[in-house]
Amino acid sequence: MLKLTSLNLNGIRSATRKGLEAWLVQHAPDVLCVQEVKAQAEDVAGQFEELAGLRGHFHFAMKKGYSGVGVYTRHEPSAVQVGFDGGEFDAEGRYVELRFDTPKRKLSIISCYFPSGSSGPERQEAKYRFLDLIEPHLKSLKKKRAFILCGDVNIAHREADLKNWKGNLKNSGFLPEERAWMTKITTEGGLVDVYRRLQPDATDACYTWWSNRGQAYANNVGWRIDYHLATPGLAERARDESIYKDEKFSDHAPLTVHYDEAW
């Protein structure tokens, strides 16, 4: 079995201070995909290259304290690809892909952090540019290899994916164009929303992010914006899922899926 966890850290230093490494020791995922590392290579060196026996591979943003993604793994990858567009979004540290290839299979695990548009129109336009670029990349990759993309997508796809959907119809993360993109990538794009495959009817239990404003977490006024998006063959091997909420390492919760995949 492959135990695969995704978590937006909201800062690796903050998350580890809040007990992330002890949780990893206890829960022992094979692979941990992280987003919003909010650190540079020199910050990670000597401190965070390994967590709980997992070796990290990263894509850092050029801007300090911003974005950044990583994949921690027990298994040595056959190749690591950092970035996907060669420009605007590679500079923001949003994509790292680990390949685990054998003579019988080509498998990739990707950690990806989609932009948020909540800070204003300029970032919303950047988000749309990102969606326009990542879609053909994933479609092309799907023709060559099986993969699971784990990440903070910053989009709640359906009304069941957030508590206050009526009040967010005009807000970034639940705009019609964003939701249409999610529909397209999971239909024409051929990818599977693994959580929804396993839990098609979940509502309040599905949330993975809560605003720090007010009592959002205490009242479970959340959003489901963290995903495992998998090629169909891998999605069919997903056996169970869990969202861990007993401790808070971040404003996001770890999303874990077990896959019937031999290493």
C-alpha positions as CSV (number, residue, x, y, z in Angstrom):
1,M,0.0,0.0,0.0
2,L,1.0,3.6,-0.7
3,K,0.0,6.0,2.1
4,L,0.1,9.5,0.6
5,T,-0.6,12.7,2.6
6,S,-1.0,16.2,1.3
7,L,-0.8,19.3,3.6
8,N,-0.5,23.0,3.1
9,L,1.9,23.9,5.9
10,N,1.4,27.7,6.0
11,G,5.1,27.8,6.8
12,I,7.3,24.8,7.5
13,R,8.9,26.4,10.5
14,S,5.5,27.1,12.1
15,A,4.1,23.6,11.3
16,T,7.1,21.8,12.8
17,R,6.9,24.0,15.9
18,K,3.2,22.9,16.3
19,G,4.1,19.2,16.3
20,L,4.1,18.1,12.6
21,E,7.1,15.8,12.9
22,A,5.7,13.9,15.9
23,W,2.5,13.4,13.9
24,L,4.5,12.1,11.0
25,V,6.3,9.6,13.2
26,Q,3.0,8.3,14.5
27,H,1.1,8.2,11.2
28,A,4.0,7.2,9.0
29,P,3.0,8.2,5.5
30,D,5.2,6.8,2.7
31,V,5.0,10.2,0.9
32,L,4.1,13.7,2.2
33,C,3.4,16.4,-0.3
34,V,3.6,19.9,1.2
35,Q,2.7,23.4,0.0
36,E,3.4,26.9,1.3
37,V,6.8,25.9,2.6
38,K,7.5,29.7,3.0
39,A,11.3,29.1,3.2
40,Q,14.4,29.1,1.0
41,A,17.0,26.5,0.4
42,E,19.2,28.0,3.1
43,D,16.4,27.8,5.6
44,V,15.7,24.2,4.9
45,A,19.4,23.1,4.9
46,G,20.3,21.3,8.1
47,Q,16.8,21.5,9.5
48,F,14.1,20.3,7.2
49,E,15.7,18.2,4.5
50,E,14.3,15.2,6.4
51,L,11.3,14.8,8.6
52,A,10.5,11.6,10.4
53,G,12.7,9.6,8.1
54,L,11.3,11.1,4.9
55,R,13.7,12.8,2.5
56,G,12.5,16.1,1.0
57,H,12.7,17.5,-2.5
58,F,11.6,21.1,-3.0
59,H,10.7,23.9,-5.4
60,F,11.4,27.2,-3.6
61,A,10.0,30.6,-4.6
62,M,12.4,33.3,-5.6
63,K,10.6,35.6,-3.2
64,K,11.5,35.0,0.4
65,G,8.8,33.7,2.8
66,Y,6.5,33.0,-0.1
67,S,4.9,29.9,-1.6
68,G,7.2,26.9,-2.1
69,V,6.3,23.2,-2.4
70,G,8.0,19.9,-1.5
71,V,7.6,16.1,-1.5
72,Y,9.0,14.0,1.3
73,T,9.4,10.4,0.6
74,R,10.8,7.1,2.1
75,H,11.6,5.9,-1.4
76,E,14.4,7.4,-3.6
77,P,12.9,8.8,-6.8
78,S,14.3,7.9,-10.2
79,A,14.0,11.6,-11.2
80,V,12.9,15.0,-9.9
81,Q,11.3,17.7,-12.0
82,V,11.1,21.2,-10.5
83,G,8.7,23.6,-12.2
84,F,6.5,23.2,-15.2
85,D,6.1,26.5,-17.1
86,G,9.6,27.9,-17.3
87,G,8.5,31.4,-16.3
88,E,6.0,33.2,-14.1
89,F,4.9,30.4,-11.9
90,D,8.2,28.5,-11.7
91,A,9.5,31.7,-10.1
92,E,6.8,31.4,-7.5
93,G,7.8,27.8,-6.5
94,R,4.5,26.0,-7.3
95,Y,5.4,22.6,-8.8
96,V,7.7,19.6,-7.9
97,E,7.3,16.2,-9.5
98,L,9.0,13.0,-8.2
99,R,9.1,10.1,-10.6
100,F,9.3,6.5,-9.4
101,D,9.9,4.5,-12.5
102,T,10.5,0.8,-12.9
103,P,10.6,-1.4,-16.0
104,K,6.9,-2.1,-15.4
105,R,5.5,1.3,-14.7
106,K,5.9,5.1,-14.9
107,L,4.6,6.8,-11.8
108,S,4.8,10.4,-10.7
109,I,3.7,12.1,-7.4
110,I,3.3,15.9,-7.7
111,S,3.0,18.6,-5.1
112,C,1.4,21.7,-6.5
113,Y,0.2,25.0,-5.0
114,F,-2.3,26.8,-7.1
115,P,-2.4,30.6,-6.8
116,S,-5.0,32.3,-4.6
117,G,-6.9,35.2,-6.2
118,S,-8.4,36.5,-2.9
119,S,-6.0,39.4,-2.5
120,G,-7.4,41.3,-5.6
121,P,-8.1,41.3,-9.3
122,E,-4.4,41.2,-10.3
123,R,-3.8,37.9,-8.5
124,Q,-7.1,36.5,-9.7
125,E,-5.9,37.1,-13.3
126,A,-2.6,35.4,-12.4
127,K,-4.7,32.5,-11.1
128,Y,-6.5,32.2,-14.4
129,R,-3.1,32.3,-16.2
130,F,-1.9,29.5,-14.0
131,L,-5.0,27.4,-14.8
132,D,-4.6,28.0,-18.5
133,L,-1.0,26.7,-18.3
134,I,-1.3,23.8,-15.9
135,E,-4.2,22.2,-17.8
136,P,-2.4,21.3,-21.0
137,H,0.7,20.3,-19.0
138,L,-1.3,17.8,-17.0
139,K,-3.1,16.5,-20.1
140,S,0.2,16.0,-21.8
141,L,1.7,14.3,-18.7
142,K,-1.3,11.9,-18.5
143,K,-0.5,10.6,-22.0
144,K,3.0,9.5,-20.8
145,R,2.6,8.4,-17.2
146,A,0.4,7.7,-14.3
147,F,0.4,10.4,-11.6
148,I,-1.2,11.7,-8.5
149,L,-1.2,15.5,-8.1
150,C,-1.6,16.5,-4.4
151,G,-2.1,20.1,-3.6
152,D,-3.9,23.2,-2.4
153,V,-5.9,24.0,-5.5
154,N,-7.6,27.0,-4.0
155,I,-10.9,26.1,-5.6
156,A,-14.0,24.5,-4.0
157,H,-15.6,22.6,-6.8
158,R,-19.2,22.1,-5.7
159,E,-21.7,23.6,-3.2
160,A,-21.0,20.6,-0.9
161,D,-17.3,21.6,-0.8
162,L,-17.8,24.7,1.4
163,K,-20.1,25.7,4.3
164,N,-21.3,29.1,3.1
165,W,-21.5,28.6,-0.6
166,K,-24.3,31.1,-1.2
167,G,-22.2,33.9,0.4
168,N,-19.1,33.0,-1.7
169,L,-20.6,32.9,-5.2
170,K,-18.7,36.0,-6.1
171,N,-15.5,35.3,-4.2
172,S,-12.2,33.8,-5.4
173,G,-12.1,30.1,-4.9
174,F,-15.8,29.6,-5.8
175,L,-16.1,31.7,-8.9
176,P,-18.0,30.1,-11.9
177,E,-14.9,30.1,-14.1
178,E,-12.8,28.3,-11.4
179,R,-15.5,25.7,-10.8
180,A,-15.8,25.2,-14.5
181,W,-12.1,24.6,-14.7
182,M,-12.4,21.9,-12.0
183,T,-15.2,20.3,-14.0
184,K,-13.2,20.3,-17.2
185,I,-10.1,18.8,-15.6
186,T,-12.1,16.0,-14.1
187,T,-14.0,15.3,-17.3
188,E,-12.2,16.2,-20.5
189,G,-8.9,16.3,-18.6
190,G,-9.4,12.7,-17.5
191,L,-8.3,13.2,-13.9
192,V,-10.2,11.9,-10.9
193,D,-11.0,13.8,-7.7
194,V,-10.0,10.9,-5.4
195,Y,-11.7,12.1,-2.3
196,R,-15.0,12.5,-4.1
197,R,-14.6,9.1,-5.6
198,L,-14.4,7.7,-2.1
199,Q,-16.8,10.1,-0.4
200,P,-19.3,11.3,-3.0
201,D,-21.8,12.6,-0.5
202,A,-19.7,14.1,2.3
203,T,-20.4,17.7,3.2
204,D,-19.2,19.1,6.6
205,A,-16.7,16.3,7.1
206,C,-14.9,17.1,3.8
207,Y,-13.4,20.5,4.7
208,T,-9.6,20.9,4.7
209,W,-9.2,24.7,5.2
210,W,-10.7,27.2,7.6
211,S,-10.2,30.9,7.7
212,N,-8.4,32.3,10.7
213,R,-11.1,35.0,11.0
214,G,-13.7,34.7,13.7
215,Q,-14.6,31.2,14.9
216,A,-14.4,29.5,11.5
217,Y,-12.5,26.4,12.7
218,A,-14.5,26.0,15.9
219,N,-17.8,26.3,14.0
220,N,-16.4,24.2,11.1
221,V,-17.1,26.9,8.5
222,G,-14.6,25.4,6.1
223,W,-13.7,24.8,2.5
224,R,-12.5,21.7,0.6
225,I,-9.6,23.1,-1.4
226,D,-7.0,20.4,-1.0
227,Y,-7.1,17.5,-3.4
228,H,-5.6,14.3,-4.7
229,L,-6.1,14.4,-8.5
230,A,-5.1,11.1,-10.0
231,T,-5.1,9.4,-13.4
232,P,-7.9,6.9,-13.6
233,G,-5.9,3.7,-13.0
234,L,-4.4,5.0,-9.8
235,A,-7.7,6.5,-8.6
236,E,-9.3,3.1,-8.9
237,R,-6.6,1.8,-6.4
238,A,-7.6,4.3,-3.8
239,R,-9.0,2.4,-0.8
240,D,-9.7,4.9,2.0
241,E,-9.2,8.5,2.9
242,S,-8.9,10.6,6.1
243,I,-8.7,14.2,7.0
244,Y,-6.9,14.7,10.3
245,K,-8.4,17.4,12.6
246,D,-7.4,16.4,16.1
247,E,-4.4,18.8,16.0
248,K,-3.7,22.0,14.0
249,F,-0.4,22.3,12.3
250,S,-1.7,24.9,9.9
251,D,-4.9,26.5,8.7
252,H,-5.2,23.4,6.5
253,A,-5.7,19.8,7.6
254,P,-3.7,16.8,6.3
255,L,-5.5,14.8,3.7
256,T,-4.4,11.2,3.5
257,V,-5.3,8.5,1.0
258,H,-4.2,4.8,0.9
259,Y,-3.6,3.4,-2.6
260,D,-3.2,-0.2,-3.5
261,E,0.1,0.4,-5.2
262,A,3.2,-1.7,-4.7
263,W,6.5,0.0,-4.2
